[in-house]
Amino acid sequence: MDFTAKDENIYKTTDLRRPKPTSVGVGRSYSETQAKKSVGWWEPAVEIFTQVSAWIAGPIIIALFLGKWLDQKYQTEPWLFLLCIGLAFAASSFGIVRITLNYIKKIEEESRRQAQTKSQTIQTFTDLSQTKKSS
């Protein structure tokens, strides 16, 4: 079988295995949108774990070093250290509550979206069955 240059160009420009990126939403291509949809079941859990762990460990570690340094500088051992740890605990609590509320909001939005999709599907099937009965 003899291919011409024209035939080769057809095979080069036509790639049926992967879709061409097209604009979908602001700043997202088709492939980025598809990648977002194909998230593993474990990824949201790892994301939540990482965020909560950072809000627990971050402020406490900062308070530990800051409190020790302030106590050494002002010779107030252990009062500024304890104050910093208390403030870190409050900051950690605030961060964890904020993360939790954000995820609760995301879950409620997703549930609402799924309920709308389900009701639209039911409505479509109802309309189709009524159309068949009337014909």
C-alpha positions as CSV (number, residue, x, y, z in Angstrom):
1,M,0.0,0.0,0.0
2,D,1.5,3.3,-1.1
3,F,0.8,6.4,1.0
4,T,1.0,9.9,-0.3
5,A,1.9,13.0,1.7
6,K,-1.8,13.9,1.8
7,D,-2.6,10.5,3.4
8,E,0.1,11.0,6.1
9,N,-1.3,14.4,7.0
10,I,-4.7,12.9,7.6
11,Y,-3.2,10.5,10.1
12,K,-1.2,13.1,11.8
13,T,-4.0,15.6,12.3
14,T,-6.7,13.0,13.3
15,D,-6.1,11.6,16.7
16,L,-9.2,9.7,17.8
17,R,-7.7,8.6,21.1
18,R,-7.7,11.9,22.9
19,P,-10.1,14.8,22.5
20,K,-8.8,18.2,21.4
21,P,-8.8,20.8,24.2
22,T,-11.6,23.2,23.8
23,S,-12.6,26.1,26.0
24,V,-14.9,24.9,28.8
25,G,-15.6,27.6,31.4
26,V,-13.1,30.3,32.4
27,G,-9.5,29.2,32.1
28,R,-10.2,25.5,31.8
29,S,-9.7,23.3,28.8
30,Y,-11.7,20.2,28.1
31,S,-8.9,17.9,29.3
32,E,-8.7,19.8,32.6
33,T,-12.4,19.4,33.1
34,Q,-12.3,15.7,32.4
35,A,-9.3,15.3,34.8
36,K,-11.3,17.1,37.5
37,K,-14.2,14.7,37.0
38,S,-11.9,11.6,37.2
39,V,-10.8,12.2,40.8
40,G,-10.0,9.1,42.8
41,W,-12.3,8.2,45.7
42,W,-9.5,8.7,48.2
43,E,-8.4,12.2,47.0
44,P,-11.0,14.3,48.8
45,A,-10.2,12.4,52.1
46,V,-6.5,13.1,51.7
47,E,-7.2,16.7,51.0
48,I,-9.3,17.1,54.1
49,F,-6.7,15.2,56.2
50,T,-3.9,17.4,54.9
51,Q,-5.8,20.7,55.6
52,V,-6.9,19.6,59.1
53,S,-3.4,18.4,60.0
54,A,-1.9,21.6,58.8
55,W,-4.3,23.6,61.0
56,I,-3.4,21.5,64.0
57,A,0.3,21.2,63.6
58,G,1.1,24.6,62.1
59,P,-0.1,27.0,64.8
60,I,1.2,24.7,67.6
61,I,4.7,24.5,66.1
62,I,4.8,28.2,65.6
63,A,3.6,28.9,69.1
64,L,6.1,26.5,70.6
65,F,9.1,28.3,69.1
66,L,7.6,31.8,69.5
67,G,6.6,31.1,73.2
68,K,10.1,29.7,74.1
69,W,11.8,32.7,72.4
70,L,9.5,35.2,74.1
71,D,10.0,33.6,77.5
72,Q,13.8,33.7,77.1
73,K,13.8,37.3,75.9
74,Y,11.6,38.6,78.7
75,Q,12.4,36.0,81.4
76,T,8.7,35.2,81.9
77,E,8.9,31.5,81.8
78,P,6.4,29.7,81.3
79,W,3.7,32.4,80.9
80,L,4.2,33.7,77.4
81,F,4.8,30.1,76.2
82,L,1.4,29.1,77.7
83,L,-0.3,32.2,76.2
84,C,1.1,31.3,72.7
85,I,0.0,27.7,73.0
86,G,-3.5,28.9,74.1
87,L,-3.7,31.3,71.1
88,A,-2.5,28.5,68.8
89,F,-5.2,26.2,70.1
90,A,-7.8,28.9,69.4
91,A,-6.4,29.5,65.9
92,S,-6.4,25.7,65.2
93,S,-10.0,25.4,66.4
94,F,-11.1,28.3,64.2
95,G,-9.3,26.8,61.1
96,I,-10.8,23.4,61.7
97,V,-14.3,24.8,62.0
98,R,-13.8,26.9,58.9
99,I,-12.6,23.8,56.9
100,T,-15.5,21.7,58.2
101,L,-18.1,24.3,57.3
102,N,-16.7,24.7,53.8
103,Y,-16.9,20.9,53.2
104,I,-20.4,20.7,54.6
105,K,-21.4,23.4,52.2
106,K,-19.8,21.6,49.3
107,I,-21.6,18.3,50.3
108,E,-24.9,20.1,50.5
109,E,-24.4,21.7,47.1
110,E,-23.5,18.4,45.5
111,S,-26.5,16.7,47.1
112,R,-28.8,19.5,45.7
113,R,-27.2,19.2,42.3
114,Q,-27.7,15.4,42.3
115,A,-31.3,15.8,43.4
116,Q,-32.0,18.3,40.6
117,T,-30.4,15.9,38.0
118,K,-32.5,13.1,39.4
119,S,-35.7,15.1,39.2
120,Q,-34.9,16.3,35.7
121,T,-34.3,12.7,34.6
122,I,-37.6,11.5,36.1
123,Q,-39.4,14.4,34.4
124,T,-37.9,13.5,31.1
125,F,-39.0,9.9,31.4
126,T,-42.4,11.0,32.5
127,D,-42.7,13.3,29.5
128,L,-41.5,10.5,27.2
129,S,-44.0,8.0,28.6
130,Q,-46.8,10.6,28.2
131,T,-45.7,11.2,24.6
132,K,-45.8,7.5,23.8
133,K,-49.3,7.2,25.3
134,S,-50.7,10.0,23.3
135,S,-49.3,8.7,20.0
